[in-house]
Every structure is written in structure tokens, then in C-alpha cells.
Amino acid sequence: MSAQPHVIVDVRSEKEFRAGHIKGAIHIPFDQITQHQPLLDTLKTQTLVVYCRSGRRAAIFEQALAQQGFSLLHLNGDYLHWQAEQLPVITQSEPAGQ
């Protein structure tokens, strides 16, 4: 284990994230890396643990960040496995107007 906790990154859609995500996960959709680059730059010295629903989107995200020199881990089994193991999740209500 490292001295610093890892940063958990959920790269699914907003709707999926709100329906349930791992406690403490930050939300950066896999197709919005450029829009979140300032935040990502602040996390570059930490190890990011990336997940999506089943692995495809996380792999795309990881490939893009690996090219930038990020330290990355992939959550084994992604969110589907997390749910299957009945591990705790956080849910959020839909924003007003949706």
C-alpha cells in the first residue's frame, strides 16, 4: 500500500454515476478528459484507480492518461463486479429539471 490513498475515478456517464458509484469516487466521463484536464493535472502525482461499468470506457480513459504519464490502476471487474459483490455504493438524486 502507498502512503497516500489512491484517487478513485468513475468514467461512466452522469446518469450512471448518479444511479450509484463507489464512495469517494470523482466523476470524469471517459470522453471529457480535455474538459477536466485542470483537475487531472492536480492529480498527476497520485495513483488513479479507474473504473466504468464493464471496462471498455475505463480502458480508453487509461490509455489517454498513460500517454500523459499518469500512474493508473484498473478496478478489477469494474462496477458490475462491485455490484455483484454487494459492496457499498453512493446514489444521488437527479438534478432539478430532469
Gaussian input, Z-matrix of N, CA and C with variables (Angstrom, degrees):
# hf/3-21g

backbone

0 1
 N
 C     1     B1
 C     2     B2     1     A1
 N     3     B3     2     A2     1     D1
 C     4     B4     3     A3     2     D2
 C     5     B5     4     A4     3     D3
 N     6     B6     5     A5     4     D4
 C     7     B7     6     A6     5     D5
 C     8     B8     7     A7     6     D6
 N     9     B9     8     A8     7     D7
 C    10    B10     9     A9     8     D8
 C    11    B11    10    A10     9     D9
 N    12    B12    11    A11    10    D10
 C    13    B13    12    A12    11    D11
 C    14    B14    13    A13    12    D12
 N    15    B15    14    A14    13    D13
 C    16    B16    15    A15    14    D14
 C    17    B17    16    A16    15    D15
 N    18    B18    17    A17    16    D16
 C    19    B19    18    A18    17    D17
 C    20    B20    19    A19    18    D18
 N    21    B21    20    A20    19    D19
 C    22    B22    21    A21    20    D20
 C    23    B23    22    A22    21    D21
 N    24    B24    23    A23    22    D22
 C    25    B25    24    A24    23    D23
 C    26    B26    25    A25    24    D24
 N    27    B27    26    A26    25    D25
 C    28    B28    27    A27    26    D26
 C    29    B29    28    A28    27    D27
 N    30    B30    29    A29    28    D28
 C    31    B31    30    A30    29    D29
 C    32    B32    31    A31    30    D30
 N    33    B33    32    A32    31    D31
 C    34    B34    33    A33    32    D32
 C    35    B35    34    A34    33    D33
 N    36    B36    35    A35    34    D34
 C    37    B37    36    A36    35    D35
 C    38    B38    37    A37    36    D36
 N    39    B39    38    A38    37    D37
 C    40    B40    39    A39    38    D38
 C    41    B41    40    A40    39    D39
 N    42    B42    41    A41    40    D40
 C    43    B43    42    A42    41    D41
 C    44    B44    43    A43    42    D42
 N    45    B45    44    A44    43    D43
 C    46    B46    45    A45    44    D44
 C    47    B47    46    A46    45    D45
 N    48    B48    47    A47    46    D46
 C    49    B49    48    A48    47    D47
 C    50    B50    49    A49    48    D48
 N    51    B51    50    A50    49    D49
 C    52    B52    51    A51    50    D50
 C    53    B53    52    A52    51    D51
 N    54    B54    53    A53    52    D52
 C    55    B55    54    A54    53    D53
 C    56    B56    55    A55    54    D54
 N    57    B57    56    A56    55    D55
 C    58    B58    57    A57    56    D56
 C    59    B59    58    A58    57    D57
 N    60    B60    59    A59    58    D58
 C    61    B61    60    A60    59    D59
 C    62    B62    61    A61    60    D60
 N    63    B63    62    A62    61    D61
 C    64    B64    63    A63    62    D62
 C    65    B65    64    A64    63    D63
 N    66    B66    65    A65    64    D64
 C    67    B67    66    A66    65    D65
 C    68    B68    67    A67    66    D66
 N    69    B69    68    A68    67    D67
 C    70    B70    69    A69    68    D68
 C    71    B71    70    A70    69    D69
 N    72    B72    71    A71    70    D70
 C    73    B73    72    A72    71    D71
 C    74    B74    73    A73    72    D72
 N    75    B75    74    A74    73    D73
 C    76    B76    75    A75    74    D74
 C    77    B77    76    A76    75    D75
 N    78    B78    77    A77    76    D76
 C    79    B79    78    A78    77    D77
 C    80    B80    79    A79    78    D78
 N    81    B81    80    A80    79    D79
 C    82    B82    81    A81    80    D80
 C    83    B83    82    A82    81    D81
 N    84    B84    83    A83    82    D82
 C    85    B85    84    A84    83    D83
 C    86    B86    85    A85    84    D84
 N    87    B87    86    A86    85    D85
 C    88    B88    87    A87    86    D86
 C    89    B89    88    A88    87    D87
 N    90    B90    89    A89    88    D88
 C    91    B91    90    A90    89    D89
 C    92    B92    91    A91    90    D90
 N    93    B93    92    A92    91    D91
 C    94    B94    93    A93    92    D92
 C    95    B95    94    A94    93    D93
 N    96    B96    95    A95    94    D94
 C    97    B97    96    A96    95    D95
 C    98    B98    97    A97    96    D96
 N    99    B99    98    A98    97    D97
 C   100   B100    99    A99    98    D98
 C   101   B101   100   A100    99    D99
 N   102   B102   101   A101   100   D100
 C   103   B103   102   A102   101   D101
 C   104   B104   103   A103   102   D102
 N   105   B105   104   A104   103   D103
 C   106   B106   105   A105   104   D104
 C   107   B107   106   A106   105   D105
 N   108   B108   107   A107   106   D106
 C   109   B109   108   A108   107   D107
 C   110   B110   109   A109   108   D108
 N   111   B111   110   A110   109   D109
 C   112   B112   111   A111   110   D110
 C   113   B113   112   A112   111   D111
 N   114   B114   113   A113   112   D112
 C   115   B115   114   A114   113   D113
 C   116   B116   115   A115   114   D114
 N   117   B117   116   A116   115   D115
 C   118   B118   117   A117   116   D116
 C   119   B119   118   A118   117   D117
 N   120   B120   119   A119   118   D118
 C   121   B121   120   A120   119   D119
 C   122   B122   121   A121   120   D120
 N   123   B123   122   A122   121   D121
 C   124   B124   123   A123   122   D122
 C   125   B125   124   A124   123   D123
 N   126   B126   125   A125   124   D124
 C   127   B127   126   A126   125   D125
 C   128   B128   127   A127   126   D126
 N   129   B129   128   A128   127   D127
 C   130   B130   129   A129   128   D128
 C   131   B131   130   A130   129   D129
 N   132   B132   131   A131   130   D130
 C   133   B133   132   A132   131   D131
 C   134   B134   133   A133   132   D132
 N   135   B135   134   A134   133   D133
 C   136   B136   135   A135   134   D134
 C   137   B137   136   A136   135   D135
 N   138   B138   137   A137   136   D136
 C   139   B139   138   A138   137   D137
 C   140   B140   139   A139   138   D138
 N   141   B141   140   A140   139   D139
 C   142   B142   141   A141   140   D140
 C   143   B143   142   A142   141   D141
 N   144   B144   143   A143   142   D142
 C   145   B145   144   A144   143   D143
 C   146   B146   145   A145   144   D144
 N   147   B147   146   A146   145   D145
 C   148   B148   147   A147   146   D146
 C   149   B149   148   A148   147   D147
 N   150   B150   149   A149   148   D148
 C   151   B151   150   A150   149   D149
 C   152   B152   151   A151   150   D150
 N   153   B153   152   A152   151   D151
 C   154   B154   153   A153   152   D152
 C   155   B155   154   A154   153   D153
 N   156   B156   155   A155   154   D154
 C   157   B157   156   A156   155   D155
 C   158   B158   157   A157   156   D156
 N   159   B159   158   A158   157   D157
 C   160   B160   159   A159   158   D158
 C   161   B161   160   A160   159   D159
 N   162   B162   161   A161   160   D160
 C   163   B163   162   A162   161   D161
 C   164   B164   163   A163   162   D162
 N   165   B165   164   A164   163   D163
 C   166   B166   165   A165   164   D164
 C   167   B167   166   A166   165   D165
 N   168   B168   167   A167   166   D166
 C   169   B169   168   A168   167   D167
 C   170   B170   169   A169   168   D168
 N   171   B171   170   A170   169   D169
 C   172   B172   171   A171   170   D170
 C   173   B173   172   A172   171   D171
 N   174   B174   173   A173   172   D172
 C   175   B175   174   A174   173   D173
 C   176   B176   175   A175   174   D174
 N   177   B177   176   A176   175   D175
 C   178   B178   177   A177   176   D176
 C   179   B179   178   A178   177   D177
 N   180   B180   179   A179   178   D178
 C   181   B181   180   A180   179   D179
 C   182   B182   181   A181   180   D180
 N   183   B183   182   A182   181   D181
 C   184   B184   183   A183   182   D182
 C   185   B185   184   A184   183   D183
 N   186   B186   185   A185   184   D184
 C   187   B187   186   A186   185   D185
 C   188   B188   187   A187   186   D186
 N   189   B189   188   A188   187   D187
 C   190   B190   189   A189   188   D188
 C   191   B191   190   A190   189   D189
 N   192   B192   191   A191   190   D190
 C   193   B193   192   A192   191   D191
 C   194   B194   193   A193   192   D192
 N   195   B195   194   A194   193   D193
 C   196   B196   195   A195   194   D194
 C   197   B197   196   A196   195   D195
 N   198   B198   197   A197   196   D196
 C   199   B199   198   A198   197   D197
 C   200   B200   199   A199   198   D198
 N   201   B201   200   A200   199   D199
 C   202   B202   201   A201   200   D200
 C   203   B203   202   A202   201   D201
 N   204   B204   203   A203   202   D202
 C   205   B205   204   A204   203   D203
 C   206   B206   205   A205   204   D204
 N   207   B207   206   A206   205   D205
 C   208   B208   207   A207   206   D206
 C   209   B209   208   A208   207   D207
 N   210   B210   209   A209   208   D208
 C   211   B211   210   A210   209   D209
 C   212   B212   211   A211   210   D210
 N   213   B213   212   A212   211   D211
 C   214   B214   213   A213   212   D212
 C   215   B215   214   A214   213   D213
 N   216   B216   215   A215   214   D214
 C   217   B217   216   A216   215   D215
 C   218   B218   217   A217   216   D216
 N   219   B219   218   A218   217   D217
 C   220   B220   219   A219   218   D218
 C   221   B221   220   A220   219   D219
 N   222   B222   221   A221   220   D220
 C   223   B223   222   A222   221   D221
 C   224   B224   223   A223   222   D222
 N   225   B225   224   A224   223   D223
 C   226   B226   225   A225   224   D224
 C   227   B227   226   A226   225   D225
 N   228   B228   227   A227   226   D226
 C   229   B229   228   A228   227   D227
 C   230   B230   229   A229   228   D228
 N   231   B231   230   A230   229   D229
 C   232   B232   231   A231   230   D230
 C   233   B233   232   A232   231   D231
 N   234   B234   233   A233   232   D232
 C   235   B235   234   A234   233   D233
 C   236   B236   235   A235   234   D234
 N   237   B237   236   A236   235   D235
 C   238   B238   237   A237   236   D236
 C   239   B239   238   A238   237   D237
 N   240   B240   239   A239   238   D238
 C   241   B241   240   A240   239   D239
 C   242   B242   241   A241   240   D240
 N   243   B243   242   A242   241   D241
 C   244   B244   243   A243   242   D242
 C   245   B245   244   A244   243   D243
 N   246   B246   245   A245   244   D244
 C   247   B247   246   A246   245   D245
 C   248   B248   247   A247   246   D246
 N   249   B249   248   A248   247   D247
 C   250   B250   249   A249   248   D248
 C   251   B251   250   A250   249   D249
 N   252   B252   251   A251   250   D250
 C   253   B253   252   A252   251   D251
 C   254   B254   253   A253   252   D252
 N   255   B255   254   A254   253   D253
 C   256   B256   255   A255   254   D254
 C   257   B257   256   A256   255   D255
 N   258   B258   257   A257   256   D256
 C   259   B259   258   A258   257   D257
 C   260   B260   259   A259   258   D258
 N   261   B261   260   A260   259   D259
 C   262   B262   261   A261   260   D260
 C   263   B263   262   A262   261   D261
 N   264   B264   263   A263   262   D262
 C   265   B265   264   A264   263   D263
 C   266   B266   265   A265   264   D264
 N   267   B267   266   A266   265   D265
 C   268   B268   267   A267   266   D266
 C   269   B269   268   A268   267   D267
 N   270   B270   269   A269   268   D268
 C   271   B271   270   A270   269   D269
 C   272   B272   271   A271   270   D270
 N   273   B273   272   A272   271   D271
 C   274   B274   273   A273   272   D272
 C   275   B275   274   A274   273   D273
 N   276   B276   275   A275   274   D274
 C   277   B277   276   A276   275   D275
 C   278   B278   277   A277   276   D276
 N   279   B279   278   A278   277   D277
 C   280   B280   279   A279   278   D278
 C   281   B281   280   A280   279   D279
 N   282   B282   281   A281   280   D280
 C   283   B283   282   A282   281   D281
 C   284   B284   283   A283   282   D282
 N   285   B285   284   A284   283   D283
 C   286   B286   285   A285   284   D284
 C   287   B287   286   A286   285   D285
 N   288   B288   287   A287   286   D286
 C   289   B289   288   A288   287   D287
 C   290   B290   289   A289   288   D288
 N   291   B291   290   A290   289   D289
 C   292   B292   291   A291   290   D290
 C   293   B293   292   A292   291   D291

   B1=1.4634
   B2=1.5261
   B3=1.3003
   B4=1.4500
   B5=1.5186
   B6=1.3255
   B7=1.4618
   B8=1.5264
   B9=1.3309
   B10=1.4618
   B11=1.5251
   B12=1.3305
   B13=1.4651
   B14=1.5243
   B15=1.3002
   B16=1.4596
   B17=1.5196
   B18=1.3169
   B19=1.4590
   B20=1.5248
   B21=1.3258
   B22=1.4624
   B23=1.5198
   B24=1.3321
   B25=1.4588
   B26=1.5288
   B27=1.3214
   B28=1.4584
   B29=1.5193
   B30=1.3372
   B31=1.4643
   B32=1.5301
   B33=1.3348
   B34=1.4673
   B35=1.5290
   B36=1.3150
   B37=1.4649
   B38=1.5302
   B39=1.3012
   B40=1.4707
   B41=1.5261
   B42=1.3208
   B43=1.4645
   B44=1.5255
   B45=1.3194
   B46=1.4629
   B47=1.5275
   B48=1.3231
   B49=1.4667
   B50=1.5200
   B51=1.3182
   B52=1.4646
   B53=1.5255
   B54=1.3260
   B55=1.4620
   B56=1.5266
   B57=1.3218
   B58=1.4532
   B59=1.5133
   B60=1.3248
   B61=1.4544
   B62=1.5284
   B63=1.3010
   B64=1.4567
   B65=1.5245
   B66=1.3209
   B67=1.4633
   B68=1.5238
   B69=1.3168
   B70=1.4617
   B71=1.5115
   B72=1.3292
   B73=1.4686
   B74=1.5176
   B75=1.3216
   B76=1.4597
   B77=1.5246
   B78=1.3158
   B79=1.4553
   B80=1.5187
   B81=1.3260
   B82=1.4640
   B83=1.5284
   B84=1.3370
   B85=1.4617
   B86=1.5341
   B87=1.3194
   B88=1.4624
   B89=1.5231
   B90=1.3286
   B91=1.4580
   B92=1.5340
   B93=1.3367
   B94=1.4702
   B95=1.5291
   B96=1.3179
   B97=1.4674
   B98=1.5209
   B99=1.3109
   B100=1.4637
   B101=1.5234
   B102=1.3234
   B103=1.4571
   B104=1.5301
   B105=1.3130
   B106=1.4651
   B107=1.5347
   B108=1.3231
   B109=1.4654
   B110=1.5280
   B111=1.3438
   B112=1.4720
   B113=1.5395
   B114=1.3298
   B115=1.4652
   B116=1.5207
   B117=1.3229
   B118=1.4623
   B119=1.5241
   B120=1.3143
   B121=1.4673
   B122=1.5221
   B123=1.3336
   B124=1.4708
   B125=1.5319
   B126=1.3226
   B127=1.4684
   B128=1.5228
   B129=1.3156
   B130=1.4679
   B131=1.5300
   B132=1.3147
   B133=1.4636
   B134=1.5346
   B135=1.3187
   B136=1.4579
   B137=1.5312
   B138=1.3112
   B139=1.4608
   B140=1.5213
   B141=1.3231
   B142=1.4566
   B143=1.5265
   B144=1.3348
   B145=1.4553
   B146=1.5223
   B147=1.3199
   B148=1.4628
   B149=1.5307
   B150=1.3367
   B151=1.4661
   B152=1.5180
   B153=1.3336
   B154=1.4614
   B155=1.5200
   B156=1.3045
   B157=1.4632
   B158=1.5233
   B159=1.3532
   B160=1.4617
   B161=1.5243
   B162=1.3241
   B163=1.4630
   B164=1.5099
   B165=1.3209
   B166=1.4663
   B167=1.5201
   B168=1.3253
   B169=1.4699
   B170=1.5199
   B171=1.3180
   B172=1.4658
   B173=1.5234
   B174=1.3348
   B175=1.4641
   B176=1.5313
   B177=1.3185
   B178=1.4707
   B179=1.5228
   B180=1.3294
   B181=1.4632
   B182=1.5334
   B183=1.3234
   B184=1.4626
   B185=1.5220
   B186=1.3105
   B187=1.4611
   B188=1.5280
   B189=1.3292
   B190=1.4650
   B191=1.5261
   B192=1.3256
   B193=1.4630
   B194=1.5261
   B195=1.3176
   B196=1.4660
   B197=1.5260
   B198=1.3253
   B199=1.4623
   B200=1.5277
   B201=1.3454
   B202=1.4648
   B203=1.5281
   B204=1.3241
   B205=1.4475
   B206=1.5212
   B207=1.3232
   B208=1.4625
   B209=1.5278
   B210=1.3267
   B211=1.4553
   B212=1.5236
   B213=1.3464
   B214=1.4604
   B215=1.5220
   B216=1.3125
   B217=1.4520
   B218=1.5186
   B219=1.3236
   B220=1.4596
   B221=1.5273
   B222=1.3260
   B223=1.4574
   B224=1.5246
   B225=1.3141
   B226=1.4536
   B227=1.5307
   B228=1.3320
   B229=1.4584
   B230=1.5085
   B231=1.3088
   B232=1.4598
   B233=1.5260
   B234=1.3312
   B235=1.4657
   B236=1.5296
   B237=1.3222
   B238=1.4648
   B239=1.5301
   B240=1.3124
   B241=1.4664
   B242=1.5314
   B243=1.3185
   B244=1.4697
   B245=1.5327
   B246=1.3298
   B247=1.4619
   B248=1.5287
   B249=1.3197
   B250=1.4639
   B251=1.5294
   B252=1.3186
   B253=1.4604
   B254=1.5256
   B255=1.3279
   B256=1.4615
   B257=1.5258
   B258=1.3277
   B259=1.4598
   B260=1.5269
   B261=1.3273
   B262=1.4667
   B263=1.5268
   B264=1.3299
   B265=1.4588
   B266=1.5225
   B267=1.3045
   B268=1.4638
   B269=1.5239
   B270=1.3244
   B271=1.4694
   B272=1.5237
   B273=1.3250
   B274=1.4702
   B275=1.5212
   B276=1.3125
   B277=1.4594
   B278=1.5220
   B279=1.3024
   B280=1.4602
   B281=1.5175
   B282=1.3468
   B283=1.4634
   B284=1.5351
   B285=1.2938
   B286=1.4700
   B287=1.5343
   B288=1.3331
   B289=1.4542
   B290=1.5109
   B291=1.3302
   B292=1.4750
   B293=1.4882
   A1=109.08
   A2=115.20
   A3=120.01
   A4=110.15
   A5=115.48
   A6=120.90
   A7=110.82
   A8=115.95
   A9=120.47
   A10=109.56
   A11=116.92
   A12=117.84
   A13=110.14
   A14=115.54
   A15=120.31
   A16=109.58
   A17=115.48
   A18=121.68
   A19=107.28
   A20=116.47
   A21=121.40
   A22=108.23
   A23=115.97
   A24=121.51
   A25=109.56
   A26=115.66
   A27=124.02
   A28=107.25
   A29=116.94
   A30=119.98
   A31=112.85
   A32=116.74
   A33=120.77
   A34=110.87
   A35=115.83
   A36=121.55
   A37=110.63
   A38=116.08
   A39=121.79
   A40=110.95
   A41=116.55
   A42=121.04
   A43=111.07
   A44=116.67
   A45=120.67
   A46=111.44
   A47=115.63
   A48=120.73
   A49=110.60
   A50=116.93
   A51=121.05
   A52=112.13
   A53=116.90
   A54=120.83
   A55=111.95
   A56=116.06
   A57=119.97
   A58=111.53
   A59=116.12
   A60=121.15
   A61=109.67
   A62=115.47
   A63=121.45
   A64=109.03
   A65=115.77
   A66=121.07
   A67=110.12
   A68=115.23
   A69=121.71
   A70=114.60
   A71=117.64
   A72=120.36
   A73=110.42
   A74=115.21
   A75=119.44
   A76=106.87
   A77=115.58
   A78=120.70
   A79=110.12
   A80=115.13
   A81=121.44
   A82=106.26
   A83=118.01
   A84=119.42
   A85=111.23
   A86=115.94
   A87=121.78
   A88=113.32
   A89=117.01
   A90=120.77
   A91=112.85
   A92=116.80
   A93=120.99
   A94=111.94
   A95=116.36
   A96=120.33
   A97=110.99
   A98=117.24
   A99=121.09
   A100=111.29
   A101=117.31
   A102=121.07
   A103=111.68
   A104=117.96
   A105=122.24
   A106=112.92
   A107=117.15
   A108=120.56
   A109=113.24
   A110=120.20
   A111=118.33
   A112=112.54
   A113=117.46
   A114=120.75
   A115=110.24
   A116=116.73
   A117=120.36
   A118=111.26
   A119=116.85
   A120=120.16
   A121=111.62
   A122=117.27
   A123=120.12
   A124=111.70
   A125=116.89
   A126=122.12
   A127=113.13
   A128=117.33
   A129=120.96
   A130=113.47
   A131=118.16
   A132=120.29
   A133=112.22
   A134=117.16
   A135=121.57
   A136=110.43
   A137=116.11
   A138=120.97
   A139=108.71
   A140=115.70
   A141=121.16
   A142=109.14
   A143=116.15
   A144=122.64
   A145=105.85
   A146=116.51
   A147=122.58
   A148=110.44
   A149=114.85
   A150=119.39
   A151=110.76
   A152=114.14
   A153=122.46
   A154=106.09
   A155=118.72
   A156=120.23
   A157=111.24
   A158=115.47
   A159=118.33
   A160=114.79
   A161=118.14
   A162=120.42
   A163=116.80
   A164=118.76
   A165=120.80
   A166=112.86
   A167=116.42
   A168=119.90
   A169=111.58
   A170=116.62
   A171=120.12
   A172=110.47
   A173=117.17
   A174=120.89
   A175=111.19
   A176=117.22
   A177=121.39
   A178=109.79
   A179=115.97
   A180=122.06
   A181=110.06
   A182=116.35
   A183=120.96
   A184=111.76
   A185=116.97
   A186=120.14
   A187=110.60
   A188=116.40
   A189=120.34
   A190=111.23
   A191=117.14
   A192=119.57
   A193=112.58
   A194=117.70
   A195=120.67
   A196=109.75
   A197=116.95
   A198=121.30
   A199=111.75
   A200=116.12
   A201=121.21
   A202=111.62
   A203=117.58
   A204=121.12
   A205=115.81
   A206=118.38
   A207=121.33
   A208=110.56
   A209=114.96
   A210=122.31
   A211=106.76
   A212=116.49
   A213=120.90
   A214=112.20
   A215=114.64
   A216=123.25
   A217=106.82
   A218=116.41
   A219=121.02
   A220=108.20
   A221=116.46
   A222=120.65
   A223=109.33
   A224=116.37
   A225=121.88
   A226=111.07
   A227=116.31
   A228=121.15
   A229=115.43
   A230=117.20
   A231=122.50
   A232=112.01
   A233=116.54
   A234=121.06
   A235=112.61
   A236=117.52
   A237=119.69
   A238=110.73
   A239=116.94
   A240=120.95
   A241=110.49
   A242=116.28
   A243=120.94
   A244=109.68
   A245=115.79
   A246=121.00
   A247=111.34
   A248=116.83
   A249=120.85
   A250=111.32
   A251=116.08
   A252=121.30
   A253=111.85
   A254=116.38
   A255=123.80
   A256=112.25
   A257=114.60
   A258=120.92
   A259=108.76
   A260=118.10
   A261=120.07
   A262=113.67
   A263=114.64
   A264=121.72
   A265=109.45
   A266=114.19
   A267=122.72
   A268=106.87
   A269=117.15
   A270=120.68
   A271=108.81
   A272=114.63
   A273=121.32
   A274=107.66
   A275=114.98
   A276=118.82
   A277=109.85
   A278=116.09
   A279=121.56
   A280=110.24
   A281=117.44
   A282=119.12
   A283=110.80
   A284=116.13
   A285=121.87
   A286=109.55
   A287=115.11
   A288=120.33
   A289=114.32
   A290=117.88
   A291=119.53
   A292=110.89
   D1=150.89
   D2=179.51
   D3=-91.38
   D4=162.46
   D5=178.29
   D6=-68.27
   D7=-30.80
   D8=178.65
   D9=-101.24
   D10=140.31
   D11=176.47
   D12=-67.48
   D13=150.39
   D14=177.02
   D15=-75.51
   D16=158.07
   D17=176.73
   D18=-100.03
   D19=123.73
   D20=179.84
   D21=-90.68
   D22=128.45
   D23=-177.43
   D24=-122.24
   D25=120.62
   D26=176.24
   D27=-95.66
   D28=119.36
   D29=-175.86
   D30=-105.93
   D31=16.75
   D32=178.98
   D33=-79.19
   D34=-178.62
   D35=179.50
   D36=-70.39
   D37=164.66
   D38=177.22
   D39=-58.33
   D40=-43.85
   D41=-179.43
   D42=-61.59
   D43=-44.19
   D44=178.52
   D45=-64.29
   D46=-42.23
   D47=-179.89
   D48=-61.09
   D49=-45.42
   D50=-179.65
   D51=-66.27
   D52=-32.00
   D53=-179.68
   D54=-68.75
   D55=-25.04
   D56=177.50
   D57=164.38
   D58=132.43
   D59=178.40
   D60=-147.95
   D61=166.71
   D62=179.54
   D63=-72.22
   D64=136.48
   D65=-179.38
   D66=-55.08
   D67=131.92
   D68=178.07
   D69=86.87
   D70=-5.68
   D71=-179.06
   D72=-68.95
   D73=140.60
   D74=170.95
   D75=-96.14
   D76=150.53
   D77=-175.38
   D78=-105.49
   D79=115.55
   D80=174.02
   D81=-136.35
   D82=97.98
   D83=-179.66
   D84=-54.70
   D85=140.74
   D86=-174.06
   D87=-57.03
   D88=-27.13
   D89=-178.24
   D90=-97.50
   D91=14.26
   D92=-179.58
   D93=-126.75
   D94=32.34
   D95=-179.29
   D96=-59.77
   D97=-45.44
   D98=-177.65
   D99=-59.13
   D100=-43.51
   D101=-179.51
   D102=-66.09
   D103=-26.85
   D104=-178.06
   D105=-103.93
   D106=11.93
   D107=-176.53
   D108=-58.11
   D109=-40.54
   D110=177.93
   D111=-58.34
   D112=-42.46
   D113=176.76
   D114=-64.88
   D115=-46.25
   D116=-179.84
   D117=-58.93
   D118=-39.73
   D119=179.49
   D120=-59.60
   D121=-33.59
   D122=178.84
   D123=-72.93
   D124=-16.84
   D125=-177.45
   D126=-101.55
   D127=2.44
   D128=-171.59
   D129=-63.28
   D130=-25.01
   D131=-179.33
   D132=-84.79
   D133=-3.29
   D134=-178.22
   D135=-109.66
   D136=163.02
   D137=175.22
   D138=-88.05
   D139=128.22
   D140=178.67
   D141=-98.90
   D142=131.37
   D143=174.30
   D144=-103.40
   D145=113.87
   D146=-170.35
   D147=-106.01
   D148=140.36
   D149=173.46
   D150=-148.89
   D151=156.52
   D152=170.24
   D153=-135.89
   D154=-153.98
   D155=-179.13
   D156=-71.71
   D157=-51.00
   D158=-174.74
   D159=-132.10
   D160=-7.46
   D161=174.99
   D162=125.95
   D163=-26.05
   D164=-175.48
   D165=-63.48
   D166=-51.45
   D167=-178.41
   D168=-67.39
   D169=-36.96
   D170=177.74
   D171=-61.49
   D172=-40.21
   D173=179.38
   D174=-62.43
   D175=-40.24
   D176=178.06
   D177=-63.30
   D178=-46.69
   D179=179.27
   D180=-60.68
   D181=-47.36
   D182=-178.37
   D183=-61.92
   D184=-40.81
   D185=179.59
   D186=-61.03
   D187=-44.05
   D188=-179.63
   D189=-64.41
   D190=-41.92
   D191=-178.17
   D192=-76.93
   D193=-30.42
   D194=176.64
   D195=-61.56
   D196=-36.42
   D197=178.32
   D198=-65.69
   D199=-20.95
   D200=178.29
   D201=-94.45
   D202=1.08
   D203=176.91
   D204=89.00
   D205=16.54
   D206=178.92
   D207=-73.67
   D208=150.51
   D209=171.94
   D210=-91.03
   D211=120.46
   D212=-171.32
   D213=-130.16
   D214=144.74
   D215=169.24
   D216=-128.09
   D217=154.16
   D218=178.33
   D219=-112.86
   D220=128.93
   D221=178.61
   D222=-64.76
   D223=117.46
   D224=-178.38
   D225=-57.45
   D226=121.18
   D227=178.48
   D228=82.90
   D229=-7.46
   D230=178.66
   D231=55.29
   D232=-160.59
   D233=-173.40
   D234=-68.23
   D235=-32.45
   D236=178.85
   D237=-60.11
   D238=-42.64
   D239=178.81
   D240=-68.51
   D241=-40.29
   D242=178.37
   D243=-56.69
   D244=-46.83
   D245=178.73
   D246=-65.24
   D247=-43.48
   D248=-178.69
   D249=-60.62
   D250=-32.14
   D251=178.02
   D252=-82.86
   D253=-1.22
   D254=-179.84
   D255=55.97
   D256=41.06
   D257=176.43
   D258=-80.47
   D259=156.56
   D260=-173.34
   D261=-67.25
   D262=144.68
   D263=176.44
   D264=-133.15
   D265=158.58
   D266=176.61
   D267=-109.05
   D268=134.23
   D269=175.87
   D270=-117.34
   D271=153.71
   D272=178.50
   D273=-128.86
   D274=145.33
   D275=177.28
   D276=-74.55
   D277=157.95
   D278=177.93
   D279=-63.11
   D280=142.70
   D281=176.28
   D282=-64.48
   D283=156.56
   D284=-179.19
   D285=-55.28
   D286=140.04
   D287=176.52
   D288=88.26
   D289=4.85
   D290=-178.44
   D291=-116.40

